[in-house]
Amino acid sequence: MTLKRVAQLAGVSHTTVSLVINNAEGSRVSQDTRERVLEAIKKLDYKPNLTAKRLASGKMTSIGLFIPFEMPIFRNYTIIEMVAGIQDVLNEKGFDLVLFSGGRTLFKNRPINKIIRQNTVDGLIIFNTRYTTPHFMKSYIKILNTLNFNFVILHYYWGKADINYVGVDYENDAYKAISYLVSLGHENVALIAGPSKAAVTSKIIRGCKRALEKHKISADNCTIAYADYDYQMAYERTREIIKENKMVTSFFVWGYEMAPACLRAVKDSGLEIPADISVICYVDSEMMPLLDPPLTAIRLPYYEMGKKAAEMILEDSAERTRFIYETELVIRDSTSMVRCR
């Protein structure tokens, strides 16, 4: 059913019908004409095109969520939790959530300026992931600032641009985890990290070494292995470290996907957790309490971070804010006082 049919039945122009549908302020549509149009809409069961209506009013009441992620996004625990927080805020305020995600090809096939110029969203939350390079983030920010567009970066960002940002202090989180292990007497720590060239990896290495040095322990006591967030690689790296470095008494696994592999590798090496090896994971998830043993982990307030990003995008304040959340170390059965082997 088209707007033209409504106009014919009501005996008015299609412009008049559009004014009534959009409730345009200042229009000179009489009450009698308005009622005829509304009656025609009801009789024809006409459903106005939502996008067209929003374009006409100049208000899209939609917020975009841009996720440059190379894997299926809804298999990722962190993304799911943050999206839930974003969605709850937008639903409450009457906004729709529009998802833009297409893996690495999104960079080439659908640049961010093209998304903005489509005029489908009022603001954009950029869910930066551990795979997004600083080069792309710098490019995004430059384009969005040039277009004077409302945006918030969520999760990973360490640049100096004056932007709205919601995240956590990854270096401090690593510092927190290693400091806890040191408090249990562990002076030889192994770090199972993601890609060696990732910006976040350098942050956590710095945090680990800073914690050791703070407690008068040589930074060389931190054995580092890179496993690219891969289960099999994490298993192999753990086995190798246990075999080659008998002094290691604890593991800090940076990536919840790799935690079960680390646990399995320790057990397959003939060792017990936590009697022989203590293990901490970054980050906590629903899976951690179900592992054997339940895993000590650092919990991020993902849902709250998503909510905060949505609130900031709706406020659209001229003043830029960086909101850094504190994380929580959840202690379970995978860590204990060190015991010499």
TORTI-494427 format. One record per residue: residue in three letters; y, x, z of N, C-alpha, C, O in turn. Coordinates in steps of 0.001 Angstrom, whole numbers, padded with zeros to 6 digits, always signed. Layout:
// residues N
AlaYXZYXZYXZYXZ
...
***
This chain:
// residues 341
Met-001187+000850+000000+000000+000000+000000+001235+000884+000000+001351+001797+000818
Thr+002168+000613-000926+003336+001470-001071+004591+000824-000507+004671-000390-000319
Leu+005568+001687-000244+006857+001213+000241+007503+000278-000784+008234-000641-000415
Lys+007232+000514-002069+007808-000324-003125+007332-001759-003011+008120-002682-003221
Arg+006043-001978-002680+005510-003343-002518+006198-004060-001365+006497-005251-001450
Val+006450-003314-000274+007150-003897+000882+008550-004334+000463+008999-005423+000822
Ala+009232-003491-000290+010586-003808-000737+010598-005052-001615+011490-005891-001485
Gln+009614-005182-002511+009537-006354-003391+009329-007627-002589+009980-008640-002848
Leu+008419-007581-001610+008137-008779-000816+009332-009179+000034+009594-010369+000213
Ala+010060-008197+000561+011209-008491+001422+012471-008783+000620+013464-009262+001166
Gly+012428-008491-000686+013591-008736-001524+014725-007760-001267+015898-008126-001336
Val+014370-006514-000969+015382-005493-000701+015020-004232-001489+013981-004177-002147
Ser+015877-003234-001416+015597-001963-002087+014648-001124-001237+014508-001350-000035
His+013997-000147-001880+013098+000707-001118+013883+001588-000139+013331+002037+000865
Thr+015173+001839-000426+016014+002603+000499+016208+001841+001801+016185+002418+002888
Thr+016403+000514+001667+016568-000320+002862+015300-000304+003706+015360-000213+004932
Val+014164-000394+003046+012895-000339+003778+012778+000987+004527+012352+001017+005682
Ser+013155+002080+003867+013085+003396+004495+013993+003474+005707+013626+004066+006722
Leu+015184+002879+005612+016114+002882+006744+015541+002119+007935+015697+002530+009085
Val+014882+001012+007643+014291+000217+008725+013135+000975+009377+013040+001036+010603
Ile+012264+001547+008558+011103+002275+009082+011526+003434+009964+010938+003674+011019
Asn+012561+004159+009519+013006+005341+010254+014043+005019+011314+014501+005902+012038
Asn+014414+003732+011401+015377+003289+012412+016617+004166+012375+017106+004609+013414
Ala+017119+004411+011181+018221+005346+010992+019476+004877+011709+019890+003724+011589
Glu+020074+005801+012459+021302+005490+013185+022467+005345+012202+022574+006099+011235
Gly+023323+004378+012459+024505+004196+011627+024264+003416+010354+025204+003187+009594
Ser+023026+002997+010093+022761+002244+008871+023301+000820+009019+023381+000284+010124
Arg+023669+000220+007887+024284-001117+007930+023286-002216+007593+023658-003240+007021
Val+022050-002014+007938+021037-003032+007695+021218-004153+008713+021184-003916+009921
Ser+021411-005380+008217+021631-006510+009127+020337-006861+009857+019244-006486+009431
Gln+020483-007579+010952+019318-007963+011734+018393-008872+010932+017172-008778+011049
Asp+018977-009755+010116+018168-010656+009299+017337-009865+008272+016149-010127+008084
Thr+017989-008892+007614+017283-008062+006636+016192-007236+007320+015083-007104+006802
Arg+016522-006681+008492+015556-005870+009235+014308-006692+009567+013182-006208+009449
Glu+014525-007938+009982+013394-008799+010345+012546-009127+009119+011322-009199+009219
Arg+013197-009330+007936+012442-009597+006709+011572-008398+006334+010424-008556+005918
Val+012125-007219+006484+011365-005999+006163+010190-005844+007111+009076-005549+006677
Leu+010427-006037+008394+009355-005903+009388+008265-006934+009173+007085-006654+009384
Glu+008661-008133+008750+007678-009185+008479+006843-008812+007250+005634-009041+007232
Ala+007478-008243+006228+006751-007814+005035+005782-006690+005369+004659-006660+004865
Ile+006220-005760+006223+005345-004655+006662+004123-005201+007375+003001-004746+007158
Lys+004360-006182+008230+003261-006777+008982+002307-007536+008062+001088-007420+008192
Lys+002860-008303+007144+002041-009110+006252+001191-008249+005330+000035-008574+005059
Leu+001764-007152+004849+001048-006269+003927+000228-005201+004656-000486-004414+004034
Asp+000344-005191+005980-000360-004193+006794-000028-002785+006299-000900-001933+006127
Tyr+001279-002579+006077+001741-001303+005543+001777-000240+006636+002309-000474+007721
Lys+001207+000931+006345+001215+002053+007289+002087+003151+006696+001690+003809+005734
Pro+003269+003353+007261+004171+004389+006713+003528+005767+006765+002826+006109+007717
Asn+003783+006549+005722+003316+007928+005694+004047+008711+006774+005271+008831+006741
Leu+003285+009249+007740+003889+009897+008901+004720+011109+008510+005818+011309+009029
Thr+004197+011912+007598+004922+013109+007190+006227+012745+006491+007268+013354+006738
Ala+006156+011746+005616+007363+011327+004913+008405+010783+005884+009603+011029+005741
Lys+007923+010044+006866+008834+009491+007865+009530+010600+008640+010728+010519+008911
Arg+008792+011612+008988+009367+012718+009753+010360+013513+008911+011410+013926+009402
Leu+010020+013725+007635+010928+014433+006750+012245+013665+006608+013322+014261+006579
Ala+012146+012366+006521+013345+011541+006370+014227+011620+007607+015453+011629+007497
Ser+013615+011678+008776+014376+011717+010024+014844+013117+010371+015723+013282+011217
Gly+014262+014146+009720+014629+015524+010009+013943+016071+011246+014229+017194+011661
Lys+013043+015301+011846+012321+015736+013041+010821+015608+012797+010297+014512+012598
Met+010145+016753+012816+008729+016727+012485+007848+016354+013672+006736+015860+013489
Thr+008341+016589+014891+007563+016378+016127+006164+016980+016014+005183+016405+016486
Ser+006095+018153+015377+004845+018888+015262+005108+020356+015579+006136+020913+015192
Ile+004181+020962+016278+004269+022383+016597+003085+023094+015940+001945+022639+016039
Gly+003363+024196+015280+002318+024955+014626+001690+025970+015564+002368+026551+016412
Leu+000394+026178+015408-000328+027220+016136-000900+028170+015090-001814+027808+014350
Phe-000367+029370+015032-000740+030346+014024-001699+031357+014655-001312+032102+015554
Ile-002954+031385+014184-003973+032268+014764-004527+033181+013674-005429+032784+012937
Pro-004001+034391+013563-004531+035339+012576-005803+035979+013109-005771+037104+013609
Phe-006909+035281+013009-008176+035717+013613-009248+035747+012544-009378+034802+011766
Glu-010015+036821+012497-010961+037012+011408-012308+036356+011634-013162+036379+010748
Met-012516+035771+012810-013795+035129+013132-013574+033639+013363-012428+033204+013480
Pro-014645+032845+013432-014482+031418+013753-013798+031255+015105-014353+031646+016132
Ile-012602+030681+015110-011776+030705+016314-012340+029898+017470-012105+030243+018628
Phe-013090+028815+017181-013545+027967+018276-014856+028449+018887-015473+027736+019680
Arg-015283+029660+018521-016366+030316+019240-015806+031267+020293-016554+031865+021068
Asn-014490+031396+020311-013835+032343+021190-013341+031627+022437-012513+030720+022358
Tyr-013851+032037+023573-013546+031388+024848-012053+031401+025151-011497+030384+025565
Thr-011401+032540+024950-009994+032657+025311-009128+031717+024486-008193+031109+025007
Ile-009440+031598+023194-008651+030726+022325-008811+029270+022738-007832+028526+022792
Ile-010032+028866+023026-010299+027479+023400-009501+027080+024635-008899+026007+024671
Glu-009497+027946+025646-008787+027645+026889-007283+027539+026666-006640+026630+027192
Met-006722+028458+025896-005278+028422+025666-004879+027224+024816-003854+026593+025072
Val-005677+026913+023819-005377+025746+022980-005398+024469+023814-004594+023566+023581
Ala-006306+024385+024778-006365+023209+025654-005061+023045+026425-004554+021931+026556
Gly-004514+024148+026937-003242+024081+027646-002099+023677+026745-001252+022872+027129
Ile-002072+024237+025536-001033+023894+024564-001104+022412+024211-000091+021713+024195
Gln-002305+021951+023932-002497+020580+023479-002094+019563+024544-001505+018531+024222
Asp-002404+019843+025796-002070+018902+026873-000560+018716+026996-000089+017593+027177
Val+000196+019798+026901+001655+019697+026984+002220+018942+025783+003067+018063+025942
Leu+001753+019281+024589+002268+018626+023386+001930+017142+023361+002763+016325+022970
Asn+000714+016785+023776+000333+015371+023819+001241+014581+024756+001658+013464+024450
Glu+001534+015182+025894+002379+014501+026887+003784+014250+026346+004418+013248+026680
Lys+004265+015173+025506+005623+015063+024970+005666+014375+023608+006735+014269+023006
Gly+004512+013903+023111+004477+013184+021851+004520+014070+020621+004949+013630+019554
Phe+004082+015314+020757+004056+016232+019616+002627+016427+019125+001672+016372+019900
Asp+002503+016654+017835+001211+016979+017238+001042+018495+017178+002020+019242+017161
Leu-000203+018930+017148-000515+020349+017020-001099+020595+015637-002099+019985+015258
Val-000466+021496+014883-000919+021832+013537-001469+023247+013561-000757+024181+013930
Leu-002723+023417+013174-003379+024714+013237-003312+025442+011905-003635+024882+010857
Phe-002888+026698+011959-002894+027572+010790-003781+028760+011115-003410+029613+011921
Ser-004942+028819+010497-005856+029925+010746-006727+030133+009522-007250+029175+008953
Gly-006882+031385+009119-007685+031632+007936-008219+033032+007845-008480+033533+006751
Gly-008388+033683+009001-008914+035034+008993-007929+036023+008384-006738+035736+008270
Arg-008426+037162+008003-007553+038211+007482-006871+037810+006177-005785+038307+005876
Thr-007481+036926+005400-006879+036519+004133-005593+035741+004352-004785+035606+003433
Leu-005397+035226+005569-004187+034478+005854-002958+035352+005668-001906+034858+005262
Phe-003072+036637+005956-001952+037544+005795-001490+037588+004339-000290+037653+004069
Lys-002428+037554+003410-002118+037706+001997-001867+036370+001303-000925+036236+000521
Asn-002716+035381+001595-002669+034130+000850-001659+033125+001392-001206+032239+000668
Arg-001310+033265+002667-000387+032305+003255+000545+033013+004229+000383+032874+005441
Pro+001505+033760+003731+002417+034482+004619+003191+033532+005515+003359+032355+005197
Ile+003651+034048+006620+004246+033197+007640+005524+032517+007157+005826+031404+007587
Asn+006285+033170+006265+007499+032525+005754+007177+031311+004898+007964+030366+004839
Lys+006013+031327+004226+005601+030172+003437+005263+028996+004342+005578+027852+004015
Ile+004626+029266+005475+004311+028216+006441+005586+027555+006941+005667+026330+007031
Ile+006571+028364+007261+007831+027836+007795+008573+027010+006754+009125+025957+007072
Arg+008589+027478+005522+009370+026802+004478+008713+025521+003980+009306+024777+003199
Gln+007486+025264+004435+006848+023995+004092+007437+022831+004885+007171+021670+004578
Asn+008245+023144+005914+008910+022122+006722+007925+021127+007340+008169+019921+007334
Thr+006834+021630+007861+005848+020742+008490+005834+020857+010007+005221+020029+010681
Val+006501+021875+010557+006491+022054+012016+007892+022375+012527+008723+022924+011803
Asp+008138+022019+013793+009429+022276+014434+009461+023615+015151+010534+024121+015479
Gly+008310+024180+015393+008229+025460+016079+006855+026054+015860+005942+025376+015390
Leu+006711+027330+016205+005452+028018+015931+005038+028874+017132+005795+029720+017608
Ile+003818+028626+017601+003214+029487+018616+002297+030459+017884+001358+030044+017205
Ile+002567+031735+018022+001732+032750+017380+000730+033258+018408+001092+033952+019358
Phe-000526+032903+018206-001581+033343+019098-002044+034714+018619-002976+034837+017824
Asn-001367+035736+019122-001721+037091+018718-003056+037477+019344-003277+037224+020528
Thr-003939+038079+018575-005252+038459+019071-005386+039971+019134-004523+040705+018653
Arg-006463+040420+019724-006678+041865+019865-006916+042536+018515-006925+043764+018430
Tyr-007107+041746+017464-007315+042293+016128-006024+042390+015316-005995+043067+014288
Thr-004967+041729+015756-003723+041722+015004-002989+043043+015210-002772+043456+016349
Thr-002613+043693+014149-001979+045003+014263-000491+044869+014604+000130+043854+014287
Pro+000077+045888+015246+001517+045880+015538+002359+045731+014275+003448+045157+014313
His+001851+046250+013154+002585+046144+011884+002800+044685+011495+003904+044296+011113
Phe+001740+043876+011594+001873+042466+011241+002787+041734+012218+003574+040879+011813
Met+002683+042067+013504+003530+041395+014482+004998+041712+014226+005848+040824+014301
Lys+005297+042957+013929+006672+043345+013641+007194+042597+012417+008350+042174+012379
Ser+006326+042440+011417+006705+041718+010207+006964+040249+010506+007943+039679+010026
Tyr+006074+039623+011311+006248+038213+011685+007599+037998+012369+008369+037107+012008
Ile+007853+038829+013349+009068+038663+014148+010315+038807+013280+011263+038035+013424
Lys+010319+039781+012389+011474+039988+011513+011716+038769+010631+012853+038319+010483
Ile+010650+038238+010047+010777+037069+009168+011274+035853+009937+012183+035162+009479
Leu+010688+035584+011099+011045+034404+011879+012478+034492+012402+013196+033492+012425
Asn+012888+035668+012816+014270+035840+013285+015254+035676+012134+016334+035114+012317
Thr+014886+036164+010944+015749+036007+009772+015928+034537+009417+017011+034103+009025
Leu+014837+033774+009564+014887+032334+009279+015454+031532+010440+015614+030315+010344
Asn+015760+032226+011549+016277+031573+012758+015350+030451+013214+015794+029348+013533
Phe+014052+030756+013237+013046+029741+013546+012548+029886+014981+012448+030993+015509
Asn+012240+028762+015596+011772+028703+016979+010313+029139+017074+009441+028513+016472
Phe+010036+030212+017828+008655+030670+017962+008419+031327+019320+009347+031789+019983
Val+007140+031351+019709+006697+032020+020932+005451+032829+020592+004566+032339+019890
Ile+005377+034050+021079+004171+034859+020897+003333+034750+022164+003836+034892+023279
Leu+002050+034497+021966+001130+034287+023077+000026+035335+023069-000601+035578+022038
His-000204+035942+024201-001332+036823+024477-001033+038300+024294-000746+038964+025290
Tyr-001079+038863+023090-000932+040308+022912+000399+040662+022249+000656+040247+021119
Tyr+001240+041419+022939+002440+041967+022330+003045+043020+023256+003218+042783+024452
Trp+003369+044200+022680+003957+045271+023485+005214+045849+022851+005696+046900+023274
Gly+005744+045175+021849+006961+045663+021219+008184+045409+022082+008079+044884+023190
Lys+009338+045783+021567+010587+045675+022322+011519+044605+021778+012660+044500+022226
Ala+011060+043817+020829+011915+042779+020242+012285+041726+021288+011513+041442+022204
Asp+013469+041162+021132+013958+040117+022032+013356+038782+021602+013903+038090+020743
Ile+012220+038429+022212+011476+037228+021801+010977+036466+023027+011017+036972+024149
Asn+010514+035259+022795+009776+034514+023821+008319+034963+023793+007681+034965+022740
Tyr+007806+035338+024940+006444+035876+025001+005757+035440+026290+006364+035424+027360
Val+004475+035086+026167+003644+034747+027324+002398+035620+027282+001688+035630+026276
Gly+002123+036346+028347+000957+037218+028353+000621+037727+029730+001049+037159+030735
Val-000146+038801+029778-000510+039454+031032-000283+040956+030858-000017+041431+029754
Asp-000391+041689+031957-000219+043136+031924-001601+043782+031863-002247+043974+032893
Tyr-002053+044115+030655-003409+044621+030467-003622+045976+031140-004689+046232+031698
Glu-002629+046828+031088-002754+048124+031749-002906+047947+033255-003715+048627+033887
Asn-002136+047043+033821-002238+046797+035254-003581+046172+035632-004110+046428+036713
Asp-004129+045348+034732-005443+044746+034994-006529+045814+035059-007413+045756+035914
Ala-006459+046789+034153-007413+047892+034182-007237+048706+035456-008211+049120+036085
Tyr-005998+048925+035820-005684+049642+037069-006292+048913+038270-006853+049536+039171
Lys-006173+047602+038263-006699+046781+039353-008221+046903+039462-008758+047054+040559
Ala-008906+046837+038333-010370+046905+038329-010868+048262+038824-011762+048327+039668
Ile-010289+049344+038300-010729+050681+038692-010382+050958+040152-011161+051589+040867
Ser-009230+050495+040592-008846+050679+041994-009852+050004+042922-010167+050534+043988
Tyr-010352+048846+042524-011347+048166+043341-012645+048974+043393-013255+049107+044453
Leu-013061+049510+042250-014271+050332+042232-014102+051573+043107-015024+051964+043821
Val-012925+052188+043048-012660+053361+043881-012717+053000+045359-013196+053785+046178
Ser-012222+051802+045700-012266+051364+047105-013697+051215+047608-013938+051237+048815
Leu-014650+051062+046685-016066+050969+047042-016746+052338+047022-017949+052448+047256
Gly-015962+053371+046741-016501+054728+046736-016892+055260+045378-017428+056364+045287
His-016641+054505+044311-017014+054944+042958-015940+055880+042409-014790+055479+042232
Glu-016316+057111+042146-015391+058099+041607-015726+058492+040175-014958+059205+039529
Asn-016863+058033+039681-017254+058292+038297-017485+056949+037600-018466+056250+037854
Val-016554+056620+036721-016515+055298+036100-016708+055425+034596-016172+056343+033976
Ala-017465+054517+034012-017617+054457+032561-016888+053219+032032-017031+052124+032575
Leu-016119+053405+030984-015401+052305+030344-016040+052003+029000-016118+052870+028130
Ile-016500+050762+028835-016991+050294+027535-015857+049483+026918-015580+048365+027352
Ala-015204+050046+025909-014018+049433+025321-014317+048876+023939-015424+049023+023420
Gly-013310+048233+023350-013435+047695+021999-013146+048767+020970-013567+049909+021154
Pro-012440+048446+019888-012131+049429+018848-011246+050553+019380-010333+050307+020168
Ser-011511+051756+018961-010768+052912+019467-009303+052888+019046-008451+053419+019758
Lys-008994+052278+017895-007631+052300+017384-006805+051081+017799-005623+050989+017466
Ala-007419+050154+018517-006692+048954+018933-005631+049311+019970-005860+050146+020846
Ala-004467+048669+019861-003376+048946+020791-003780+048636+022227-003411+049366+023147
Val-004536+047553+022425-004921+047178+023784-005844+048220+024398-005836+048401+025615
Thr-006640+048911+023583-007556+049921+024105-006793+051066+024754-007177+051547+025820
Ser-005720+051500+024117-004914+052577+024707-004304+052140+026029-004150+052950+026943
Lys-003952+050843+026135-003389+050321+027374-004401+050393+028519-004064+050819+029624
Ile-005639+049976+028252-006620+049940+029337-007062+051351+029728-007342+051610+030899
Ile-007126+052249+028769-007471+053635+029102-006401+054223+030021-006714+054911+030992
Arg-005149+053946+029706-004054+054430+030539-004144+053852+031946-003913+054554+032931
Gly-004487+052549+032033-004612+051920+033350-005752+052502+034159-005622+052716+035364
Cys-006878+052760+033493-008039+053340+034176-007722+054722+034726-008011+055017+035885
Lys-007133+055556+033902-006841+056920+034318-005754+056960+035389-005794+057795+036292
Arg-004793+056060+035285-003728+056010+036284-004288+055636+037654-003846+056154+038679
Ala-005272+054724+037659-005886+054320+038933-006633+055486+039583-006549+055691+040794
Leu-007359+056242+038767-008093+057391+039307-007130+058433+039858-007328+058950+040958
Glu-006102+058734+039099-005139+059745+039533-004380+059293+040780-004037+060110+041635
Lys-004122+058002+040877-003441+057470+042066-004263+057738+043321-003709+057942+044402
His-005585+057739+043176-006479+057956+044317-007008+059393+044369-008053+059670+044959
Lys-006248+060301+043729-006552+061742+043781-007902+062071+043145-008597+062981+043595
Ile-008269+061336+042105-009512+061590+041367-009139+062005+039957-008234+061423+039358
Ser-009822+062999+039421-009515+063477+038076-009727+062377+037037-010713+061642+037086
Ala-008787+062275+036100-008907+061292+035014-010124+061577+034148-010613+060691+033447
Asp-010617+062820+034197-011811+063184+033427-013062+062487+033959-014104+062490+033304
Asn-012960+061897+035138-014094+061168+035716-014297+059809+035062-015225+059079+035411
Cys-013427+059469+034111-013563+058209+033371-014224+058510+032023-013603+059097+031137
Thr-015482+058104+031878-016211+058272+030620-015915+057070+029721-016075+055924+030142
Ile-015487+057330+028493-015053+056249+027594-015979+056142+026395-016299+057142+025751
Ala-016405+054919+026102-017216+054650+024911-016639+053428+024206-016154+052500+024855
Tyr-016692+053430+022886-016128+052333+022094-017260+051530+021462-018147+052090+020818
Ala-017219+050216+021652-018319+049372+021171-017847+048208+020306-018658+047370+019912
Asp-016551+048140+020004-016013+047153+019043-016362+045705+019391-016483+044866+018498
Tyr-016522+045411+020671-016852+044053+021132-018183+043559+020562-018401+042355+020422
Asp-019046+044481+020244-020333+044150+019643-021451+044290+020679-021523+045294+021387
Tyr-022317+043287+020765-023390+043265+021769-024318+044466+021638-024594+045148+022625
Gln-024801+044728+020428-025755+045812+020228-025130+047171+020499-025747+048040+021115
Met-023898+047346+020032-023213+048608+020269-022976+048835+021758-023127+049953+022250
Ala-022606+047778+022475-022381+047902+023915-023669+048295+024631-023648+049111+025553
Tyr-024776+047722+024210-026076+048058+024803-026393+049536+024575-026798+050241+025499
Glu-026206+049992+023354-026528+051384+023018-025616+052362+023742-026077+053392+024235
Arg-024313+052046+023811-023379+052950+024480-023687+053042+025968-023576+054115+026560
Thr-024069+051936+026571-024407+051944+027994-025627+052814+028251-025632+053627+029176
Arg-026669+052643+027426-027883+053452+027574-027566+054940+027412-028084+055779+028150
Glu-026717+055252+026447-026363+056656+026194-025630+057267+027379-025914+058399+027773
Ile-024695+056528+027945-023921+057048+029071-024821+057295+030278-024715+058332+030934
Ile-025698+056350+030569-026605+056502+031709-027515+057721+031529-027806+058443+032483
Lys-027952+057930+030301-028849+059054+030008-028134+060394+030083-028696+061371+030577
Glu-026889+060446+029592-026180+061712+029459-025315+062066+030661-025001+063238+030871
Asn-024929+061073+031449-024041+061340+032587-024615+060709+033853-024361+059541+034147
Lys-025382+061485+034588-026054+060982+035790-025075+060701+036929-025439+060068+037920
Met-023834+061170+036788-022849+060973+037851-022219+059583+037825-021668+059133+038830
Val-022297+058905+036691-021666+057586+036570-022336+056589+037504-023559+056446+037499
Thr-021529+055900+038308-022053+054901+039248-021488+053504+038989-021851+052550+039676
Ser-020606+053385+038004-020019+052061+037740-019567+051954+036290-019253+052950+035638
Phe-019544+050709+035804-019076+050408+034448-017965+049365+034503-018031+048389+035250
Phe-016956+049604+033698-015902+048615+033484-015997+048201+032025-015712+049000+031133
Val-016397+046951+031772-016633+046458+030412-015422+045643+029965-015130+044588+030528
Trp-014723+046143+028947-013530+045448+028461-013918+044567+027273-013835+044981+026117
Gly-014337+043363+027585-014757+042413+026552-015930+041607+027060-017033+042132+027213
Tyr-015694+040321+027324-016740+039488+027928-017978+039380+027040-019075+039119+027535
Glu-017806+039581+025715-018960+039510+024818-019962+040631+025092-021156+040490+024826
Met-019457+041751+025630-020300+042926+025819-020950+042998+027190-021831+043829+027413
Ala-020528+042141+028114-021023+042213+029490-022538+042024+029605-023190+042826+030274
Pro-023132+040986+028973-024592+040828+029088-025348+042036+028544-026402+042396+029069
Ala-024821+042659+027502-025476+043836+026923-025466+044998+027905-026454+045720+028037
Cys-024351+045171+028586-024248+046239+029577-025240+046021+030711-025922+046956+031130
Leu-025323+044799+031206-026275+044485+032280-027711+044770+031841-028488+045374+032580
Arg-028047+044333+030645-029400+044531+030133-029702+046020+029970-030804+046471+030284
Ala-028736+046772+029487-028948+048211+029283-029173+048942+030600-030009+049843+030681
Val-028428+048556+031632-028605+049178+032951-030014+048905+033465-030680+049815+033958
Lys-030471+047665+033356-031810+047296+033832-032896+047988+033013-033894+048456+033561
Asp-032694+048049+031699-033688+048704+030838-033745+050204+031076-034701+050869+030675
Ser-032725+050731+031727-032716+052153+032075-033403+052407+033418-033432+053536+033907
Gly-033951+051349+034002-034671+051488+035262-033784+051483+036485-034208+051910+037560
Leu-032560+051006+036341-031613+050990+037460-031342+049553+037907-031566+048596+037165
Glu-030858+049434+039133-030557+048116+039700-029053+047923+039817-028295+048873+040016
Ile-028643+046661+039687-027242+046272+039845-027135+045361+041068-027805+044330+041117
Pro-026310+045715+042055-025337+046811+042081-025818+048045+042867-025040+048974+043083
Ala-027075+048063+043290-027554+049160+044134-027328+050523+043495-026907+051466+044164
Asp-027610+050626+042188-027444+051897+041487-026167+051947+040655-025484+052970+040604
Ile-025862+050848+040017-024687+050767+039131-023913+049489+039427-024486+048401+039463
Ser-022612+049629+039636-021738+048459+039771-021088+048164+038423-020800+049074+037645
Val-020861+046873+038161-020288+046469+036867-019166+045456+037081-019319+044486+037824
Ile-018030+045701+036414-016905+044755+036377-016620+044428+034916-016697+045294+034044
Cys-016295+043178+034667-016001+042761+033288-014576+042232+033160-014026+041638+034087
Tyr-014016+042456+032020-012733+041872+031631-012988+041110+030325-013221+041751+029300
Val-012956+039784+030316-012412+038892+031309-013497+037963+031847-014627+037930+031360
Asp-013098+037204+032882-014006+036217+033448-014181+035042+032485-013264+034696+031740
Ser-015350+034443+032511-015620+033253+031702-016659+032406+032426-017169+032792+033478
Glu-016966+031250+031850-017957+030364+032466-019330+031011+032550-020169+030601+033353
Met-019556+032022+031720-020858+032678+031668-021087+033638+032832-022227+033831+033253
Met-020026+034240+033356-020169+035319+034332-020938+034939+035605-021761+035732+036063
Pro-020702+033759+036192-021467+033403+037396-022947+033137+037105-023759+033110+038030
Leu-023306+032942+035833-024680+032598+035464-025531+033823+035132-026745+033705+034964
Leu-024911+034983+035037-025653+036196+034721-026434+036674+035942-026215+036199+037057
Asp-027333+037604+035723-028164+038136+036806-027933+039641+036945-028454+040422+036149
Pro-027156+040053+037953-026505+039240+038979-025191+038634+038459-024679+039058+037424
Pro-024651+037644+039178-023334+037114+038809-022319+038257+038757-022303+039133+039621
Leu-021480+038228+037732-020674+039401+037416-019262+039329+038004-018560+038328+037856
Thr-018869+040404+038667-017485+040561+039103-016605+040686+037859-016934+041433+036938
Ala-015494+039958+037832-014678+039932+036613-013225+039637+036936-012899+039118+038004
Ile-012362+039978+035996-010939+039672+036118-010663+038374+035369-010953+038245+034179
Arg-010103+037431+036087-009856+036098+035519-008414+035975+035058-007480+036260+035807
Leu-008248+035549+033825-006920+035286+033275-006639+033790+033291-007540+032993+033031
Pro-005401+033394+033592-005049+031973+033618-004781+031446+032207-003660+031053+031886
Tyr-005822+031442+031369-005634+031099+029958-005023+029716+029757-004104+029547+028956
Tyr-005536+028729+030486-005028+027364+030329-003538+027311+030666-002749+026713+029933
Glu-003158+027944+031786-001759+027951+032205-000884+028708+031210+000268+028341+030981
Met-001441+029771+030619-000682+030523+029617-000400+029661+028393+000696+029704+027834
Gly-001395+028879+027981-001191+027970+026860-000140+026924+027156+000704+026621+026313
Lys-000195+026368+028366+000802+025377+028776+002211+025970+028758+003158+025350+028275
Lys+002322+027167+029289+003638+027808+029362+004203+028055+027967+005392+027837+027734
Ala+003370+028503+027050+003831+028741+025679+004327+027450+025051+005352+027442+024369
Ala+003600+026353+025277+004007+025060+024722+005320+024583+025334+006174+024045+024629
Glu+005484+024778+026640+006728+024376+027305+007914+025173+026769+008998+024627+026564
Met+007700+026461+026546+008786+027303+026038+009178+026914+024613+010361+026914+024273
Ile+008191+026581+023779+008501+026234+022394+009250+024909+022328+010097+024720+021455
Leu+008946+023988+023245+009634+022696+023254+011047+022814+023830+011944+022075+023426
Glu+011246+023732+024764+012580+023944+025329+013520+024544+024285+014701+024201+024239
Asp+012994+025440+023449+013771+026076+022373+015099+026611+022898+016158+026369+022319
Ser+015021+027336+023997+016226+027879+024626+016753+029068+023839+015984+029831+023253
Ala+018060+029217+023831+018678+030362+023163+018395+031651+023921+018444+032741+023351
Glu+018099+031519+025216+017787+032687+026043+016306+033025+025923+015457+032178+026200
Arg+015985+034243+025516+014600+034667+025328+013983+035113+026650+014633+035762+027470
Thr+012724+034754+026837+012054+035017+028108+010687+035634+027886+009961+035232+026977
Arg+010334+036599+028703+008981+037164+028730+008339+036739+030041+008813+037090+031122
Phe+007257+035981+029933+006587+035457+031120+005229+036148+031250+004333+035923+030437
Ile+005082+036993+032278+003857+037756+032492+003095+037165+033679+003606+037117+034798
Tyr+001873+036718+033418+001050+036116+034462+000272+037182+035237-000121+038212+034690
Glu+000066+036908+036508-000788+037744+037343-002233+037286+037167-002501+036091+037044
Thr-003149+038232+037157-004571+037906+037001-005277+038016+038352-004710+038511+039326
Glu-006516+037548+038393-007270+037516+039655-008598+038259+039499-009340+038029+038544
Leu-008881+039141+040433-010172+039816+040470-011152+038932+041236-011003+038728+042441
Val-012146+038413+040536-013149+037527+041148-014375+038378+041490-015080+038853+040600
Ile-014615+038562+042774-015694+039440+043221-017000+038660+043360-017070+037649+044059
Arg-018028+039156+042677-019353+038537+042741-020385+039612+043102-020044+040601+043751
Asp-021613+039429+042696-022710+040270+043194-022981+041526+042375-023937+042241+042673
Ser-022184+041820+041362-022471+042981+040519-021784+044253+040983-021911+045297+040343
Thr-021054+044176+042094-020366+045354+042626-020698+045531+044105-020850+044555+044840
Ser-020808+046793+044533-021065+047100+045946-020644+048532+046230-020259+049260+045315
Met-020713+048940+047486-020416+050297+047868-021334+051249+047113-022494+050936+046844
Val-020794+052411+046777-021559+053382+046015-022727+053926+046843-022626+054097+048058
Arg-023813+054185+046164-024979+054779+046797-025483+055902+045904-025775+055681+044729
Cys-025587+057103+046455-025993+058247+045644-027414+058057+045140-028298+057623+045878
Arg-027620+058394+043849-028942+058281+043267-029676+059614+043311-030817+059705+042858
***
